[in-house]
Amino acid sequence: MRKVFKVLDFGLLAIILAVALYGLYYFRFNILSQIFTALALGAAYVLWGVYHHLRERNLTGKIFLEYISIAALVVFILGVFLLRV
């Protein structure tokens, strides 16, 4: 049963990433909307990580900070690419 939940959890993550990629493409001529999409992706990734580790019953502060750090790094990198002149 746990294997089914893992597949569903990571399927949800794949959907989140696919929607964000589509959003970046859809708003390719609107930088502000792309930045908002990148921020929404970061927030969704952190929320997904908390949800996933709560289900696994191993959420710690260190894991939470890791998800925040990765999300911030991804948003920063996307922001640099989106705001380049």
C-alpha positions in Angstrom: 0.0 0.0 0.0 2.9 2.4 0.8 4.2 1.8 -2.7 0.9 3.0 -4.2 1.1 6.2 -2.1 4.7 6.9 -3.2 3.6 6.6 -6.9 0.7 8.9 -6.2 2.9 11.4 -4.3 5.6 11.5 -7.0 2.8 11.6 -9.7 1.5 14.7 -8.0 5.0 16.3 -8.1 5.3 15.5 -11.8 1.9 17.2 -12.4 3.1 20.3 -10.4 6.3 20.5 -12.5 4.4 20.0 -15.7 1.9 22.7 -14.9 4.7 25.1 -14.0 6.5 24.3 -17.3 3.4 24.9 -19.2 2.8 28.2 -17.3 6.3 29.4 -18.2 5.6 28.6 -21.8 2.1 30.0 -21.9 3.3 33.3 -20.4 6.5 33.4 -22.5 5.8 37.0 -23.5 4.8 38.2 -20.0 7.8 38.2 -17.6 5.8 39.2 -14.5 3.5 36.2 -15.0 6.5 34.0 -15.5 8.1 35.2 -12.3 4.8 34.6 -10.5 4.7 31.1 -12.0 8.2 30.5 -10.7 7.3 31.6 -7.2 4.2 29.5 -7.3 6.3 26.5 -8.4 8.6 27.1 -5.4 5.7 27.3 -3.0 4.0 24.2 -4.4 7.3 22.3 -4.2 7.7 23.2 -0.5 4.1 22.3 0.2 4.4 19.0 -1.7 7.6 18.2 0.3 5.8 18.8 3.6 2.8 16.8 2.5 5.0 13.9 1.4 7.1 13.8 4.5 4.1 14.1 6.8 2.7 11.0 5.1 6.0 9.2 5.5 6.1 10.4 9.2 9.7 11.7 8.9 9.3 15.4 8.6 12.0 17.3 10.5 13.1 20.9 10.6 16.2 20.0 8.6 14.1 18.4 5.8 11.8 21.5 5.8 14.8 23.8 5.4 16.2 21.6 2.7 12.9 22.0 0.7 12.9 25.8 1.3 16.6 26.0 0.1 16.0 24.0 -3.0 12.9 26.0 -3.9 14.7 29.3 -3.3 17.6 28.2 -5.5 15.3 27.2 -8.3 13.3 30.4 -8.1 16.5 32.4 -8.1 17.9 30.6 -11.1 14.6 31.0 -13.0 14.5 34.6 -12.0 18.0 35.2 -13.4 17.2 33.6 -16.7 13.9 35.4 -16.9 15.3 38.9 -16.1 18.4 38.7 -18.2 18.7 41.6 -20.6 
